[in-house]
Amino acid sequence: MRVSRLGLCFSLIYLVPAIACVALALSGDDSKGRFVLLQLPIGQQLWALHLMGIRESLYGFSWPALYLLLCLPVVVMLYCIGWGLGLLFKRMA
């Protein structure tokens, strides 16, 4: 099984800024800045969960647990979208 280059690119477009935000948050001393930077990569997922009315179920989770619950599915979804588009482009060519 080959790795999809387009899927990998889609995943990296999300992962690189997310890792940068976490690194910046952990390197700073400002607690409010840390909170904002940690929330940036998962903000869209939190908003979607809020719209569905299930955001309250995440209270009490640590930041690492939230990242595993919210970022990992996004990375997998982005990879699958890239894989599907790559397959479509191969068939069209």
C-alpha positions as CSV (number, residue, x, y, z in Angstrom):
1,M,0.0,0.0,0.0
2,R,1.4,3.3,-1.1
3,V,1.2,6.5,0.9
4,S,-1.0,9.2,-0.7
5,R,1.1,12.3,-1.4
6,L,-2.0,14.5,-1.6
7,G,-3.4,13.0,1.6
8,L,-0.1,13.6,3.3
9,C,0.0,17.2,2.1
10,F,-3.6,17.8,3.3
11,S,-2.7,16.4,6.7
12,L,0.5,18.5,7.0
13,I,-1.4,21.7,6.1
14,Y,-3.3,21.1,9.3
15,L,-0.6,19.5,11.5
16,V,2.2,22.0,11.0
17,P,0.3,25.1,12.2
18,A,-1.2,23.0,15.0
19,I,2.2,21.9,16.2
20,A,3.5,25.4,15.9
21,C,0.6,26.7,18.1
22,V,1.3,24.1,20.7
23,A,5.0,24.8,20.7
24,L,4.4,28.5,21.0
25,A,1.9,28.0,23.8
26,L,4.3,25.8,25.8
27,S,7.2,28.2,25.4
28,G,5.5,31.3,26.7
29,D,4.8,32.4,30.2
30,D,1.5,34.2,29.6
31,S,-1.3,32.0,30.8
32,K,-4.0,33.8,28.7
33,G,-1.8,33.5,25.6
34,R,-1.1,29.9,26.3
35,F,-4.9,29.2,26.5
36,V,-5.6,31.0,23.2
37,L,-2.7,29.3,21.3
38,L,-3.8,25.9,22.6
39,Q,-7.4,26.5,21.6
40,L,-6.6,27.7,18.0
41,P,-6.0,24.3,16.4
42,I,-9.1,22.8,17.9
43,G,-11.4,25.9,17.7
44,Q,-13.4,24.8,14.7
45,Q,-14.0,21.3,16.2
46,L,-15.1,22.9,19.5
47,W,-17.5,25.2,17.6
48,A,-19.0,22.3,15.7
49,L,-19.5,20.3,18.9
50,H,-21.1,23.4,20.5
51,L,-23.6,23.6,17.6
52,M,-24.4,19.9,18.1
53,G,-24.9,20.5,21.8
54,I,-22.3,18.1,23.0
55,R,-19.4,20.4,23.9
56,E,-20.3,20.2,27.6
57,S,-19.3,16.6,27.6
58,L,-15.7,17.6,27.0
59,Y,-15.4,19.6,30.3
60,G,-12.7,18.2,32.5
61,F,-10.6,16.7,29.7
62,S,-6.9,17.7,29.7
63,W,-5.4,19.5,26.6
64,P,-3.6,16.3,25.4
65,A,-6.8,14.3,25.7
66,L,-8.7,17.0,23.7
67,Y,-6.1,17.0,21.0
68,L,-6.3,13.2,20.7
69,L,-10.1,13.3,20.6
70,L,-10.4,16.2,18.1
71,C,-7.2,16.5,16.0
72,L,-6.6,12.8,15.2
73,P,-10.0,12.4,13.4
74,V,-9.4,15.6,11.5
75,V,-6.0,14.4,10.3
76,V,-7.4,11.1,9.3
77,M,-10.3,12.8,7.5
78,L,-7.9,15.2,5.6
79,Y,-5.7,12.3,4.6
80,C,-8.7,10.3,3.3
81,I,-10.0,13.4,1.3
82,G,-6.5,13.8,-0.2
83,W,-6.3,10.1,-1.0
84,G,-9.7,10.2,-2.7
85,L,-8.9,13.3,-4.7
86,G,-5.6,11.7,-5.7
87,L,-7.4,8.6,-6.9
88,L,-9.9,10.7,-8.8
89,F,-7.1,12.7,-10.5
90,K,-5.3,9.5,-11.5
91,R,-8.5,8.2,-13.1
92,M,-9.1,11.4,-14.9
93,A,-5.6,11.5,-16.4
